[in-house]
Amino acid sequence: MVKPELLEILRCPNCVREKEGLLKLHKDAWLICQDCGRKYPIVDDIPVMLIDEGDKWVNTAQEALPVPPPAK
């Protein structure tokens, strides 16, 4: 599980320069950007905060995200 303190400081790497890039925790397995909708998986309790990874899931509905996220 990602610690609440970490969630407070993490921001979407795509949005952080122009917007807030706030992230919402979804099912303890995904971080979803409130600005752009990119979805970043949490694998082995480590958020994968790569823009390319968020791009893979941007068009996937929140309810359709696999839990747990697929490991590489």
N, C-alpha and C positions, 0 to 999 in steps of 0.2 A: 504494500500500500504506500502511496506517495504521501509524504508528510504534509500537513496543512501549511506549515511554514514555507515549504517549497512551492506549493500551489500559489501562495500569495505573491511570489516574486517572478514566477514563470510567465512569459508572454509569448504570443505567436511570433516566430522569427520573421514571418512575412509582413506582418502588420505593425510591428512595434515602432518603426520609424515615423509612421504617418498617423497611426491611430493607437488606441490603448492596447489592442491585442489581448484582451482578457480571455482567459481560458476557463471552461467549465468542465468539471470532472463528470464523466459518464460511466456508470457501472464499475467504478474503480479500475477501468481498463482503457479509457480513452480521454484525451483532452481535446475539447472542441472550442475553436476560436469563435468568439461571439461576433467578430467583425467580418471575417471572410468565409467562415464555415469549414476551414480545413480541420481535419481530424488527425490527431497524433496518437499513435498507440503507446501503451505502457507495457513494456516487455520485461519480465523479471524485475518488476518494481522500478524500472528505469524509463522515463519518458523519452521517446525517440522524436526529438524536436528538429527534424530535418525537413526543410520546405518540400523537397521531393517526396518524402514520406507522407506529408500532409496532403499533397496534390493527389496522391493515389486514391484517397478516400473522400475527397471533397464532394463528389457527386453521389456518395452512398448515404442513404437516409440514416438518421441517427438510430432508428429502431433496427436497421439491418446490419449494423456493425457487429462483427463476430466477437464473441466473448468466450475465451480470451483471444486477444489479437493474434494473428499468425506470427510465429517467430520466423526470422530470416533463415 
